Amino acid sequence: MRYVISIDPGKTTGVCLLEWSGAQEDLPTLKMSAEVLEDGFAEWFDRAMAIASSLSQSYALVSVVCEKFTITPQTGKNSQAPYSLEQIGVLKHLCRVNEYGSENIVFQAPVDAKALFPNDALRKVGTWHKGGDGHANDAIRHALLRLAKTGWKPRVLLD
């Protein structure tokens, strides 16, 4: 089994834990997903790491993925809210504390995740998160993108 813990950082942070058997005929399974506020992020992440590492017996089959947040001139015009950057800092710290290594976090562009896994694709794969403002689904997109980049072929999307 392979596990992906995925984060869509922000004031409300989307999070998910996906499991995949590694067999092409199997779809990934959404083990847990949520939209958490900053006070609940560390607890959720520690729980996801504990589940993934205990089921896989190590971190060798665990990936931590985070949406890449890039500051542009438009970012400053939109708001001065530092939430995404702060959550990325917390994520790096939590990876260090869990002995995962912050250098192992994979950062992915939001446009890549949304292009390959729009809402209909999440439903088709069976990983749609009900409720919230879409942040959990954004985390799920990143988890699926990571699986697709590392061996899973989402053939179900061709049907």
DADAHU-V34686 format. One record per residue. PHI is phi in whole degrees, 0 to 359 (none if undefined). PSI is psi in whole degrees, -180 to 180 (999 if undefined). OMEGA is omega in whole degrees, 0 to 359 (NA if undefined). Layout:
# DADAHU-V34686
phi = (PHI PHI)
psi = (PSI PSI)
omega = (OMEGA OMEGA)
This chain:
# DADAHU-V34686
phi = (none 241 231 232 257 234 231 248 287 172 301 252 259 276 220 203 233 250 236 221 289 98 271 300 284 262 274 298 247 279 281 197 209 194 241 242 275 303 291 258 295 298 298 298 298 300 296 297 297 296 296 297 288 287 286 262 69 186 268 299 251 245 244 248 236 221 295 287 243 246 277 235 303 293 303 296 288 290 189 255 293 267 304 297 295 296 294 296 297 296 301 299 296 297 296 298 298 276 58 271 93 297 290 271 294 260 256 231 287 300 297 293 294 289 292 278 230 291 308 300 293 299 293 295 285 88 241 292 265 272 94 81 252 98 292 296 295 295 296 297 304 294 295 295 299 299 298 295 284 242 133 283 252 285 297 302 286 276 287)
psi = (144 147 142 123 124 142 131 94 146 -172 -44 120 127 137 150 158 119 148 139 136 -24 -10 130 -29 -11 138 152 151 131 108 -40 148 154 168 116 149 168 -34 -23 -4 -48 -43 -45 -47 -46 -40 -44 -43 -41 -43 -52 -44 -33 -37 -32 -4 1 -179 2 -31 21 131 140 124 142 141 131 132 116 129 127 172 -33 -32 -47 -34 -35 -51 168 17 121 12 -46 -46 -38 -43 -36 -40 -42 -43 -45 -42 -45 -37 -42 -47 -37 7 32 -34 111 -23 -12 -8 134 126 134 147 138 -36 -36 -43 -43 -32 -43 -31 72 176 -45 -36 -40 -41 -42 -38 -20 27 18 132 123 136 172 -167 14 -5 -39 -41 -34 -39 -41 -42 -45 -38 -45 -40 -42 -44 -42 -35 -17 21 -26 132 107 64 -25 -26 -15 -17 999)
omega = (175 183 175 172 188 185 169 190 177 178 166 186 174 182 174 172 178 175 176 183 185 179 184 181 180 174 173 179 177 181 177 177 182 168 187 173 187 181 181 186 184 179 180 183 179 178 179 178 180 179 183 183 179 180 181 179 177 176 183 182 180 174 172 185 180 174 179 179 182 177 179 175 179 179 180 179 182 180 176 183 183 191 183 179 178 180 177 176 177 179 179 179 180 177 178 181 180 180 175 181 183 178 180 178 177 178 183 179 179 182 180 181 182 180 183 184 174 184 181 179 178 179 182 179 180 182 182 175 180 177 178 184 178 182 178 178 176 176 179 177 181 178 179 178 178 178 180 179 185 171 180 177 184 183 180 181 179 181 NA)
